[in-house]
Amino acid sequence: MFVDRARITIKSGKGGNGAVSFRHEPFVPDGGPDGGDGGRGGDVVFVADGGLRTLMDFKYRKHYVAQNGQDGMRRKRFGKNGEDMIIKVPPGTLVIDEETGLLMKDLLQEGDRLVAVKGGRGGRGNVNFKTSVRQTPNFAEAGGTAAERRVVLELKLIADIGLVGFPNVGKSTLLAAATSANPKIGNYHFTTTAPNLGVVELYDTSYVMADIPGLIEGAHEGAGLGLEFLKHIERTKALVHVVDVSGIEGRDPYEDFNKINNEMKEFAGKLLQKPQLVAANKIDIVGQDSAEYVGFKEKVEALGYKVFPISAAARTGVSELLNAAAGELQRAELEQKEGGSALPEPEFFDLALLGREQDYRDIEIKIQDGVYELAGKQLHKIFDSTNFNDMGSIRYLYKYLEKRGAVGKLKDMGLKDGDTIRIKDFEFDYYDE
């Protein structure tokens, strides 16, 4: 089974909590704090692996979670960092944020990497909060929270030459004749329901050829299997347009040619900018001198395309077509190296563009049933670190709220003595100092 699209949930590791600890050793009076820092949570990392060809693994496993960081320990010992979750995908995989629909990265080449969600930072131990006036801090910092995201993985085949055309025109037969691939071949439409790849060996060179199935009129709107496989054409450097020149199914070959080109244009106009050779297949049925073939060739070549009469079943004219395709491929690669437009540059989006990566220090305030609710990523982290039995720890929380402007904003919203403030599930009454 060929799987080229999957949805999964990824979650990074939580940072380990800092430790609250004090030295208790003989003959060491007033040993002071010695709580160590927590370890960093593991990241979730996508890596392109050339040994993979489909997204089949993600059909059965939908959740991927990195390891949490270890909590800090006494004697200033740091917690162990959590292990990263490495997710291997085939080269050519797009990683898309499901919520926004934005592309996070195109893992085009083997070894390409993407850190999709970062692990939480390790919390600082109480040794970090010792000052000249706070000699015995009885609190530490909680570890950073884990990040979770749903992503869509979409695989676009990486092939040098793509075979396009209506169903049952002989694309699979041509692929079998040109390579060692063994695609399913049958005398009915949609015999091929998944792209097939094969390697064409020509003297001292070789290239990858792909049979792109499912294209019919209306493919760009979802007819047939069009939307599933039109995207694979974007990866190719050149195209071979296979047409049944015999018209054995009652269709006009020239109309078929224009319809498929129009579908590619409607899906993405840049597809028609790729070099395109036309394979007039099943020539053994009508002959090269027939009015059908001659008329088709004249019309197509008038549009600027080169036509090759072939019979994929009899393997007639196939070698000439393959040599011409190798030449087009070589020119396309040369244009690419010289900065031409043979292939579009892959798109890369910084994760900050996803629109969800707001400043983690921001504090959101809203009034719910007369209660002032405060929320924020950094605020929750400091709140979780607060020891409400220690005035120094409570004062640290208040100073953070004051520094971030939350106290002033609360007063502007009408906060007065006796009003209730809620942070997470904890409520307390406010009284001005």
C-alpha positions as CSV (number, residue, x, y, z in Angstrom):
1,M,0.0,0.0,0.0
2,F,1.2,3.5,-0.9
3,V,0.5,6.0,1.8
4,D,1.4,9.7,1.1
5,R,-0.5,11.6,3.7
6,A,-0.8,11.2,7.5
7,R,-1.9,13.2,10.5
8,I,-0.1,12.7,13.8
9,T,0.2,14.4,17.2
10,I,3.6,15.3,18.6
11,K,4.5,16.4,22.1
12,S,7.8,17.5,23.5
13,G,9.2,16.5,26.9
14,K,8.5,18.6,30.0
15,G,11.5,20.2,31.7
16,G,12.6,18.8,35.1
17,N,11.8,20.8,38.2
18,G,14.5,22.5,40.1
19,A,15.3,21.1,43.5
20,V,14.8,22.7,46.9
21,S,17.6,21.4,49.1
22,F,20.0,22.6,51.8
23,R,23.4,21.3,52.8
24,H,23.3,19.2,56.0
25,E,26.9,18.2,56.7
26,P,28.8,17.8,60.0
27,F,30.9,20.8,60.9
28,V,29.4,23.0,58.1
29,P,27.1,25.5,59.9
30,D,24.6,27.4,57.7
31,G,25.4,25.2,54.7
32,G,22.9,27.1,52.5
33,P,20.9,26.0,49.5
34,D,22.3,23.3,47.2
35,G,19.3,22.3,45.0
36,G,20.3,21.5,41.4
37,D,18.6,22.4,38.2
38,G,16.2,20.2,36.3
39,G,17.0,18.7,32.9
40,R,15.7,19.9,29.6
41,G,12.8,18.1,28.1
42,G,13.4,16.3,24.8
43,D,12.5,17.8,21.4
44,V,10.5,16.2,18.7
45,V,12.7,16.1,15.5
46,F,11.8,15.0,12.0
47,V,14.6,13.5,9.9
48,A,14.5,12.6,6.2
49,D,15.7,9.0,5.8
50,G,16.5,7.7,2.3
51,G,15.6,4.1,3.4
52,L,11.9,5.0,3.6
53,R,9.5,5.3,0.6
54,T,6.1,5.8,2.1
55,L,4.3,7.1,5.2
56,M,3.0,3.7,6.1
57,D,4.3,3.7,9.6
58,F,2.1,6.7,10.5
59,K,-1.0,4.8,9.5
60,Y,-0.7,2.7,12.7
61,R,1.0,5.0,15.2
62,K,-0.5,8.5,15.7
63,H,1.1,9.9,18.8
64,Y,4.8,10.6,19.4
65,V,6.1,11.9,22.7
66,A,9.6,12.9,23.7
67,Q,11.1,12.1,27.2
68,N,10.7,14.5,30.1
69,G,13.7,16.0,31.8
70,Q,14.8,14.6,35.1
71,D,14.2,16.8,38.3
72,G,17.2,18.4,39.9
73,M,18.8,16.9,42.9
74,R,20.6,17.8,46.1
75,R,24.3,18.7,46.2
76,K,23.8,20.9,43.1
77,R,23.3,17.9,40.8
78,F,21.6,18.6,37.6
79,G,18.8,16.4,36.3
80,K,19.3,14.4,33.1
81,N,18.1,15.9,29.9
82,G,15.2,14.0,28.3
83,E,15.9,12.1,25.1
84,D,14.7,13.6,21.8
85,M,12.0,11.8,19.9
86,I,13.4,11.2,16.4
87,I,10.8,10.6,13.7
88,K,12.1,9.3,10.4
89,V,10.2,10.2,7.2
90,P,11.0,9.7,3.5
91,P,12.8,12.4,1.6
92,G,10.3,14.7,-0.1
93,T,8.0,14.9,3.0
94,L,6.3,18.2,3.8
95,V,5.6,18.9,7.5
96,I,2.5,21.1,7.9
97,D,1.0,22.6,11.0
98,E,-2.6,21.4,11.0
99,E,-4.1,24.3,12.9
100,T,-2.8,27.0,10.6
101,G,-2.1,25.0,7.4
102,L,1.3,26.6,7.1
103,L,4.3,24.6,5.9
104,M,6.9,24.1,8.7
105,K,9.6,22.6,6.5
106,D,10.1,20.7,3.3
107,L,12.4,17.7,4.1
108,L,13.6,17.4,0.5
109,Q,17.0,15.8,0.9
110,E,18.2,12.8,3.0
111,G,19.4,14.1,6.3
112,D,17.2,17.2,6.4
113,R,16.0,17.9,9.9
114,L,13.2,19.9,11.6
115,V,12.8,20.5,15.3
116,A,9.0,20.6,15.3
117,V,8.4,21.2,19.0
118,K,11.1,22.1,21.6
119,G,11.2,20.5,25.0
120,G,10.6,22.5,28.1
121,R,13.6,24.2,29.8
122,G,14.8,22.7,33.1
123,G,13.7,24.6,36.2
124,R,16.4,26.3,38.3
125,G,17.2,24.9,41.7
126,N,17.0,27.0,44.9
127,V,20.7,27.6,44.8
128,N,20.1,30.1,41.9
129,F,17.8,32.2,44.1
130,K,20.2,32.9,46.9
131,T,20.9,36.7,47.4
132,S,22.6,38.8,50.0
133,V,19.2,39.4,51.7
134,R,17.7,36.0,50.9
135,Q,20.1,33.4,52.3
136,T,17.8,30.4,52.5
137,P,15.4,30.5,49.5
138,N,12.8,27.8,50.2
139,F,11.6,27.6,46.6
140,A,12.8,26.5,43.2
141,E,11.6,26.9,39.6
142,A,9.3,24.4,38.0
143,G,10.3,22.9,34.7
144,G,9.1,24.3,31.4
145,T,5.9,22.9,30.1
146,A,5.7,20.5,27.2
147,A,4.6,21.7,23.7
148,E,2.0,19.8,21.7
149,R,1.1,20.1,18.1
150,R,-0.9,18.3,15.4
151,V,0.9,18.0,12.1
152,V,0.1,16.8,8.7
153,L,2.8,14.8,6.8
154,E,2.5,14.9,3.1
155,L,4.8,13.0,0.8
156,K,5.7,14.2,-2.7
157,L,7.6,11.7,-4.7
158,I,11.0,12.8,-5.9
159,A,11.4,11.6,-9.5
160,D,13.3,13.1,-12.4
161,I,10.8,12.3,-15.1
162,G,7.0,12.1,-14.6
163,L,4.7,10.2,-16.9
164,V,1.3,12.0,-17.2
165,G,-1.8,11.3,-19.3
166,F,-5.3,9.9,-19.3
167,P,-5.9,6.5,-17.7
168,N,-5.3,3.4,-19.9
169,V,-3.1,5.2,-22.4
170,G,0.0,3.0,-21.6
171,K,1.9,4.9,-18.9
172,S,2.5,1.8,-16.8
173,T,3.4,-0.2,-19.9
174,L,5.9,2.4,-20.8
175,L,7.4,2.4,-17.3
176,A,7.7,-1.4,-17.4
177,A,9.4,-1.2,-20.8
178,A,11.8,1.6,-19.7
179,T,12.8,0.3,-16.3
180,S,12.8,-2.8,-14.2
181,A,9.6,-1.7,-12.4
182,N,6.7,-4.1,-12.4
183,P,3.6,-1.9,-12.2
184,K,0.1,-3.4,-12.4
185,I,-1.0,-3.4,-16.0
186,G,-4.6,-4.0,-17.2
187,N,-7.0,-2.9,-20.0
188,Y,-9.2,-0.8,-17.8
189,H,-9.2,2.7,-16.2
190,F,-7.4,3.4,-12.9
191,T,-5.4,0.2,-13.1
192,T,-2.7,2.2,-11.2
193,T,-4.0,3.7,-8.0
194,A,-0.6,4.6,-6.5
195,P,2.5,6.2,-8.2
196,N,5.1,3.8,-9.4
197,L,8.8,4.5,-9.6
198,G,11.5,2.9,-11.8
199,V,15.1,3.7,-12.7
200,V,16.0,4.2,-16.4
201,E,19.5,2.9,-17.1
202,L,21.1,4.6,-20.2
203,Y,24.8,3.9,-20.9
204,D,26.7,5.9,-18.4
205,T,23.7,7.7,-16.9
206,S,20.4,6.9,-15.1
207,Y,17.4,8.7,-13.9
208,V,14.2,8.0,-11.9
209,M,10.9,7.8,-13.8
210,A,7.5,8.0,-12.1
211,D,4.1,6.9,-13.4
212,I,1.6,9.5,-12.1
213,P,-1.9,8.0,-12.1
214,G,-5.4,9.3,-11.7
215,L,-5.5,12.3,-14.1
216,I,-8.8,12.9,-16.0
217,E,-10.7,16.1,-16.9
218,G,-11.6,17.8,-13.6
219,A,-8.7,16.3,-11.7
220,H,-7.7,19.7,-10.2
221,E,-11.2,19.9,-8.6
222,G,-10.9,16.3,-7.2
223,A,-12.3,14.2,-10.1
224,G,-10.7,10.7,-10.4
225,L,-7.6,10.5,-8.3
226,G,-6.3,13.9,-9.4
227,L,-5.9,15.8,-6.2
228,E,-4.1,12.8,-4.6
229,F,-1.4,12.7,-7.3
230,L,-1.2,16.0,-9.1
231,K,1.1,17.2,-6.3
232,H,3.7,14.5,-7.2
233,I,4.2,16.2,-10.6
234,E,5.6,19.2,-8.8
235,R,8.8,17.3,-7.8
236,T,9.7,16.2,-11.3
237,K,12.2,18.0,-13.5
238,A,10.6,17.1,-16.8
239,L,7.5,15.4,-18.1
240,V,6.6,12.8,-20.7
241,H,3.0,13.2,-21.8
242,V,1.7,9.8,-22.9
243,V,-1.2,10.0,-25.4
244,D,-3.2,7.1,-27.0
245,V,-2.8,8.2,-30.6
246,S,-4.9,5.3,-31.8
247,G,-8.1,6.8,-30.3
248,I,-9.2,3.2,-29.7
249,E,-11.5,4.4,-26.8
250,G,-13.3,6.9,-29.0
251,R,-11.6,10.0,-27.7
252,D,-9.7,12.5,-29.8
253,P,-5.9,12.3,-28.9
254,Y,-5.4,16.1,-29.4
255,E,-8.3,16.9,-27.1
256,D,-6.9,14.5,-24.5
257,F,-3.5,16.2,-24.7
258,N,-5.0,19.7,-24.1
259,K,-7.3,18.5,-21.3
260,I,-4.4,17.0,-19.3
261,N,-2.3,20.1,-19.8
262,N,-5.2,22.3,-18.7
263,E,-5.6,20.2,-15.5
264,M,-2.0,20.8,-14.7
265,K,-2.3,24.5,-15.4
266,E,-5.4,24.8,-13.2
267,F,-3.7,22.9,-10.4
268,A,-0.4,24.9,-10.6
269,G,0.6,26.9,-13.6
270,K,4.3,26.3,-13.0
271,L,3.8,22.6,-14.0
272,L,3.5,23.7,-17.7
273,Q,6.9,25.5,-17.4
274,K,8.6,22.1,-17.1
275,P,10.1,20.5,-20.2
276,Q,7.5,18.2,-21.8
277,L,7.9,15.5,-24.4
278,V,4.9,13.9,-26.0
279,A,4.8,10.1,-26.4
280,A,2.3,9.2,-29.1
281,N,1.6,5.6,-27.9
282,K,0.0,2.7,-29.6
283,I,1.4,3.8,-33.0
284,D,1.5,0.1,-34.0
285,I,-2.3,0.2,-34.3
286,V,-2.6,3.2,-36.7
287,G,0.9,3.5,-38.2
288,Q,3.1,6.6,-38.6
289,D,1.7,7.4,-42.0
290,S,-1.9,7.5,-40.9
291,A,-3.9,10.7,-41.0
292,E,-4.7,10.3,-37.3
293,Y,-1.0,10.4,-36.3
294,V,0.1,13.0,-38.8
295,G,-2.7,15.4,-37.9
296,F,-2.0,14.9,-34.1
297,K,1.8,15.5,-34.6
298,E,1.3,18.7,-36.6
299,K,-1.1,20.2,-34.1
300,V,1.1,19.3,-31.0
301,E,4.4,20.4,-32.6
302,A,2.7,23.7,-33.6
303,L,2.4,24.3,-29.8
304,G,6.1,23.8,-29.4
305,Y,6.2,20.2,-28.2
306,K,8.3,17.4,-29.7
307,V,6.3,14.2,-30.5
308,F,7.8,10.7,-30.4
309,P,5.8,7.8,-32.0
310,I,6.1,4.8,-29.7
311,S,4.5,1.4,-28.9
312,A,5.2,0.7,-25.3
313,A,3.8,-2.8,-25.6
314,A,6.1,-3.7,-28.6
315,R,8.9,-1.5,-27.2
316,T,9.1,0.4,-30.5
317,G,10.6,3.9,-30.3
318,V,11.0,3.7,-26.6
319,S,14.8,4.1,-26.6
320,E,14.6,7.3,-28.7
321,L,12.1,8.8,-26.2
322,L,14.3,7.8,-23.2
323,N,17.4,9.4,-24.7
324,A,15.5,12.6,-25.5
325,A,14.1,12.6,-21.9
326,A,17.7,12.3,-20.6
327,G,18.7,15.3,-22.6
328,E,15.8,17.4,-21.3
329,L,16.7,16.3,-17.8
330,Q,20.3,17.4,-18.2
331,R,19.3,20.8,-19.5
332,A,16.8,21.2,-16.6
333,E,19.5,20.4,-14.1
334,L,21.9,22.8,-15.7
335,E,19.3,25.6,-15.6
336,Q,18.8,24.8,-11.9
337,K,22.5,25.0,-11.1
338,E,22.7,28.3,-13.0
339,G,19.8,29.7,-11.0
340,G,17.1,29.1,-13.7
341,S,13.5,28.3,-13.0
342,A,13.5,24.6,-13.9
343,L,12.6,23.7,-10.4
344,P,11.1,26.0,-7.8
345,E,13.1,26.5,-4.6
346,P,11.5,24.6,-1.7
347,E,9.6,26.8,0.8
348,F,10.8,27.1,4.4
349,F,8.8,28.7,7.1
350,D,10.2,29.7,10.5
351,L,8.1,28.2,13.3
352,A,7.5,31.7,14.6
353,L,5.4,32.3,11.5
354,L,2.8,29.8,12.7
355,G,1.2,32.6,14.7
356,R,1.0,30.7,17.9
357,E,4.5,31.4,19.2
358,Q,3.6,34.6,21.2
359,D,5.9,35.9,23.9
360,Y,5.9,33.3,26.6
361,R,6.2,36.1,29.2
362,D,2.9,37.7,28.2
363,I,0.1,37.7,30.9
364,E,-3.5,37.5,29.8
365,I,-6.1,39.0,32.1
366,K,-9.9,38.5,31.9
367,I,-12.8,38.9,34.3
368,Q,-15.0,35.8,34.7
369,D,-18.0,36.0,37.1
370,G,-16.3,38.8,39.0
371,V,-13.0,37.0,39.4
372,Y,-9.8,38.3,37.8
373,E,-8.2,35.4,35.9
374,L,-4.5,35.5,35.0
375,A,-2.9,33.2,32.6
376,G,0.5,33.0,30.8
377,K,3.1,30.4,30.0
378,Q,5.8,31.9,32.1
379,L,3.4,33.0,34.8
380,H,2.1,29.4,35.2
381,K,5.7,28.2,35.4
382,I,6.5,30.6,38.2
383,F,3.2,29.9,40.0
384,D,4.0,26.2,40.0
385,S,7.4,27.0,41.5
386,T,5.9,29.1,44.3
387,N,6.0,27.9,47.9
388,F,3.1,29.6,49.6
389,N,4.5,28.8,53.0
390,D,7.5,31.0,52.2
391,M,7.2,34.8,52.0
392,G,10.3,35.1,49.9
393,S,8.7,32.8,47.3
394,I,5.4,34.7,47.4
395,R,7.2,38.0,47.0
396,Y,9.1,36.6,44.0
397,L,5.7,35.8,42.3
398,Y,4.3,39.3,43.1
399,K,7.4,41.0,41.8
400,Y,7.0,39.1,38.5
401,L,3.4,40.2,38.1
402,E,4.4,43.8,38.9
403,K,7.4,43.8,36.5
404,R,5.2,42.4,33.6
405,G,2.6,45.2,34.2
406,A,-0.1,42.9,35.4
407,V,-0.7,44.6,38.7
408,G,-1.1,48.0,37.0
409,K,-3.4,46.6,34.4
410,L,-5.5,44.9,37.0
411,K,-6.0,48.2,38.8
412,D,-6.9,49.9,35.5
413,M,-9.6,47.2,35.1
414,G,-11.1,48.1,38.5
415,L,-9.3,45.8,40.9
416,K,-9.8,46.9,44.5
417,D,-9.1,45.5,48.0
418,G,-11.0,42.3,48.7
419,D,-11.4,41.3,45.0
420,T,-10.5,37.7,44.0
421,I,-7.7,36.8,41.7
422,R,-7.4,33.4,40.2
423,I,-4.2,31.8,38.7
424,K,-4.9,28.3,37.4
425,D,-7.1,26.6,40.1
426,F,-5.8,28.8,43.0
427,E,-7.8,31.8,44.2
428,F,-6.7,34.5,46.6
429,D,-8.0,37.9,47.8
430,Y,-6.1,41.0,46.8
431,Y,-5.1,43.7,49.4
432,D,-2.9,46.6,48.5
433,E,0.3,46.8,50.6
